[in-house]
């Protein structure tokens, strides 16, 4: 056997033991932090902080290991140590719905207790009633009857349910800004800034107010619209809209009231139901071989 190979393998063995030691130490620290959070009534899972930590890891990362793998390994470590967090995963379509299950596993880890539901309103109800900490819900679409995000307009409580993340957390450099399969993560958590975010505005408006008018009024308020989804409301002559914009919006800020006032609907409603960190871009991922 090559002596050089034997030396390299010994170095790998030492590194593996060191990694394992560090993981055990990290686990001990996480247990202590969780206890302090419980004592001080601080939310156990903090998606915004976790995203900022991942961004720091990606900024310092170099070498042959793809950045996508770094994120998946780190998420697995974090999710495993949060393995008591129950998650309701909405799988709306039998043929392609399990993509949502896979995205949830990538985010929460393979050992987290995921629970399948087929109706997004059931998933929301479980979060509202504290039967689940998170709900993984399909990305909004147009002309959906009774859309799940419409119920966030009626949210109350502190904190009420908010959109706090987009799944998957990252995407490859050649993918479009809107990959085919996306999901949103909803929880009874505060929507917090990460330094690079996209936010939503949910509106309940008179059906005669056009989409073009909503977009035009948003731009006059220096908002940068990215998408607008519109659905019929259960209320007569009302329409629900979900406006996605670039940047962070404070759910308690004034822009919601200003937009509603500019649309001249005295019976209307406009809230910020949350948003998500701008996805990471994986610039050095593993390509599939031509044989595959």
C-alpha positions in Angstrom: 0.0 0.0 0.0 1.1 3.6 -0.7 2.7 5.2 2.3 1.3 8.6 1.2 -2.2 7.2 1.0 -1.9 5.7 4.4 -0.7 9.0 5.9 -3.6 10.8 4.2 -6.1 8.3 5.6 -4.7 8.8 9.1 -5.2 12.5 8.7 -8.8 11.9 7.6 -9.4 9.7 10.7 -8.1 12.4 13.0 -10.3 15.0 11.3 -13.4 12.7 11.6 -12.8 12.3 15.4 -12.4 16.1 15.7 -15.6 16.7 13.8 -17.4 14.3 16.0 -16.0 15.9 19.2 -17.2 19.3 17.9 -20.6 18.0 17.1 -21.0 16.6 20.6 -19.9 19.9 22.1 -22.3 21.8 19.9 -25.1 19.5 20.9 -24.4 20.3 24.6 -24.4 24.0 23.9 -27.7 23.8 22.0 -29.3 22.0 24.9 -28.2 24.8 27.3 -29.3 27.5 24.9 -32.7 25.8 24.5 -33.1 25.7 28.3 -32.3 29.4 28.6 -34.8 30.2 25.8 -37.4 28.3 27.6 -36.7 30.1 30.9 -36.8 33.5 29.2 -39.8 32.7 26.9 -37.8 33.2 23.7 -38.9 31.4 20.6 -36.9 28.2 20.2 -36.5 28.2 16.4 -35.3 31.5 14.8 -35.3 31.2 11.0 -33.9 34.6 10.4 -30.9 34.0 12.6 -30.3 30.6 11.0 -30.3 32.2 7.5 -27.8 34.8 8.6 -25.5 32.1 10.0 -25.7 30.2 6.7 -24.8 33.3 4.7 -21.7 33.7 6.9 -20.7 30.1 6.2 -21.1 30.5 2.5 -19.1 33.7 2.5 -16.1 32.0 4.1 -16.4 28.7 2.3 -13.8 27.6 -0.3 -12.6 24.4 -1.7 -14.0 21.5 -3.7 -17.1 20.8 -1.6 -20.1 22.4 -3.3 -21.8 25.2 -1.3 -25.1 23.4 -1.7 -23.7 20.5 0.4 -22.4 22.9 3.1 -26.0 24.2 3.5 -27.6 20.8 3.6 -25.1 19.4 6.1 -25.6 22.5 8.4 -29.4 22.3 8.1 -29.2 18.6 9.0 -27.2 19.4 12.1 -29.5 22.2 13.2 -32.7 20.4 12.4 -31.6 17.2 14.1 -31.0 19.2 17.4 -34.5 20.7 16.9 -36.1 17.2 16.5 -39.0 17.9 18.8 -40.4 20.5 16.5 -43.6 19.2 14.8 -44.2 20.2 11.2 -47.4 19.9 9.1 -46.5 19.4 5.5 -49.2 20.1 2.9 -49.0 17.7 0.0 -51.8 18.9 -2.3 -51.1 16.7 -5.4 -50.5 13.0 -5.3 -48.3 13.0 -8.4 -45.9 15.8 -7.5 -46.9 16.7 -4.0 -44.0 14.7 -2.3 -41.7 17.4 -3.6 -43.0 19.4 -0.7 -42.1 16.6 1.7 -38.6 16.4 0.3 -38.2 20.2 0.7 -39.4 20.0 4.3 -36.9 17.2 5.1 -34.1 19.2 3.5 -35.0 22.1 5.8 -35.9 20.4 9.1 -33.7 17.3 8.8 -34.5 13.6 8.2 -35.3 12.9 11.8 -37.8 15.8 12.4 -41.4 14.7 13.0 -43.1 15.6 9.7 -46.9 15.2 9.4 -48.6 14.9 6.1 -51.9 16.8 5.4 -53.6 17.3 2.0 -55.5 20.5 2.8 -53.5 23.7 3.5 -56.2 25.0 5.8 -55.7 22.0 8.0 -52.0 22.7 8.2 -52.7 26.4 9.2 -55.2 25.2 11.8 -52.6 23.0 13.4 -50.2 25.9 13.7 -52.9 28.2 15.0 -53.9 25.6 17.7 -50.2 24.9 18.5 -50.6 21.3 17.3 -47.7 22.0 14.9 -44.9 24.6 15.1 -44.6 25.0 11.4 -46.7 24.5 8.2 -45.1 23.9 4.8 -47.6 25.3 2.3 -47.7 25.5 -1.5 -46.6 28.6 -3.3 -49.5 31.0 -4.0 -51.3 30.7 -7.3 -53.9 32.8 -9.1 -57.6 32.1 -9.1 -57.5 29.6 -6.3 -60.8 29.4 -4.4 -60.4 30.2 -0.7 -56.5 30.5 -0.8 -54.7 29.6 2.5 -52.9 33.0 2.6 -56.2 34.8 2.8 -56.7 33.6 6.3 -53.6 35.5 7.4 -55.6 38.6 6.9 -57.7 37.6 9.9 -54.7 36.7 12.1 -54.5 38.1 15.6 -52.4 37.3 18.7 -48.8 38.0 19.5 -47.2 36.6 17.6 -49.8 35.6 15.0 -49.1 33.3 12.1 -46.6 34.7 9.7 -44.7 33.6 6.6 -41.1 33.3 7.7 -39.2 31.4 5.0 -39.3 30.1 1.4 -38.4 26.5 0.5 -36.0 25.6 -0.8 -33.6 28.0 0.9 -31.3 28.2 -2.1 -31.2 27.6 -5.8 -28.6 26.9 -8.4 -27.2 29.8 -10.5 -28.8 28.6 -13.7 -32.3 28.3 -12.3 -34.8 31.0 -12.8 -35.8 33.3 -9.9 -38.9 31.2 -9.7 -38.1 27.5 -9.7 -40.9 25.1 -10.6 -41.5 23.9 -7.1 -41.5 26.3 -4.2 -43.2 26.4 -0.8 -43.7 28.8 2.1 -43.1 28.2 5.7 -45.7 29.6 8.2 -45.3 29.7 11.9 -46.4 31.6 15.0 -43.2 33.6 14.9 -42.2 37.2 14.3 -41.2 38.1 10.7 -37.6 39.4 11.2 -35.2 41.0 8.8 -32.0 39.2 7.6 -30.5 42.0 5.5 -31.7 40.6 2.2 -35.4 39.8 2.1 -38.6 39.8 0.1 -42.0 40.6 1.7 -45.6 40.1 1.1 -48.6 42.4 1.3 -52.1 40.7 1.6 -55.0 42.8 0.5 -58.8 42.4 0.7 -60.3 44.9 -1.8 -63.3 45.8 -3.8 -63.4 43.6 -6.9 -63.4 46.7 -9.2 -59.9 47.6 -8.1 -57.7 46.3 -10.9 -54.4 44.5 -10.6 -52.8 47.2 -12.7 -54.0 49.8 -10.2 -52.5 47.9 -7.2 -49.1 47.6 -9.0 -49.1 51.3 -10.0 -50.0 52.5 -6.5 -47.3 50.3 -5.0 -44.7 51.7 -7.3 -45.7 55.3 -6.4 -44.9 54.4 -2.7 -41.4 53.2 -3.9 -42.2 49.6 -3.5 -40.7 47.1 -5.9 -43.3 44.5 -6.9 -42.1 41.1 -7.9 -45.4 39.2 -8.3 -49.1 39.6 -7.7 -51.5 36.8 -7.1 -55.3 37.4 -7.1 -58.1 35.1 -6.0 -61.8 35.5 -5.4 -63.0 36.0 -1.8 -65.8 34.2 0.0 -67.2 37.7 0.6 -69.4 39.1 -2.2 -67.8 41.6 -4.5 -64.4 41.3 -2.8 -61.1 40.1 -4.2 -58.0 38.9 -2.4 -54.5 39.9 -3.6 -51.0 38.8 -2.4 -48.3 41.3 -3.5 -44.7 40.1 -3.3 -42.1 42.9 -3.1 -38.4 43.3 -2.9 -37.1 44.2 0.6 -38.1 43.9 4.2 -41.4 45.3 5.4 -42.2 45.8 9.1 -45.5 44.1 9.8 -46.3 47.0 12.2 -45.1 49.6 9.7 -47.1 52.4 8.0 -46.7 51.4 4.4 -49.7 49.1 4.6 -52.0 51.9 5.6 -50.6 54.2 2.9 -51.2 51.7 0.2 -54.7 51.0 1.3 -55.4 54.7 1.5 -54.1 55.2 -2.1 -56.5 52.5 -3.4 -59.5 54.4 -1.9 -61.3 51.4 -0.5 -62.8 52.3 3.0 -63.8 48.7 3.6 -60.4 47.3 2.4 -57.7 45.7 4.4 -53.9 45.5 3.9 -51.4 43.7 6.1 -47.9 42.4 5.8 -48.2 38.6 6.5 -44.5 38.1 6.5 -41.9 37.2 3.9 -38.7 35.3 3.3 -34.9 35.7 3.1 -33.6 36.0 -0.5 -32.5 32.5 -1.5 -28.9 31.6 -1.6 -27.3 31.1 -5.0 -25.2 27.9 -5.3 -22.5 28.7 -7.7 -20.4 25.5 -7.5 -22.9 22.6 -7.4 -22.5 19.0 -8.5 -23.5 18.5 -12.1 -25.2 15.3 -13.2 -22.9 13.3 -15.5 -23.9 12.7 -19.1 -24.3 9.1 -18.3 -27.2 10.0 -15.9 
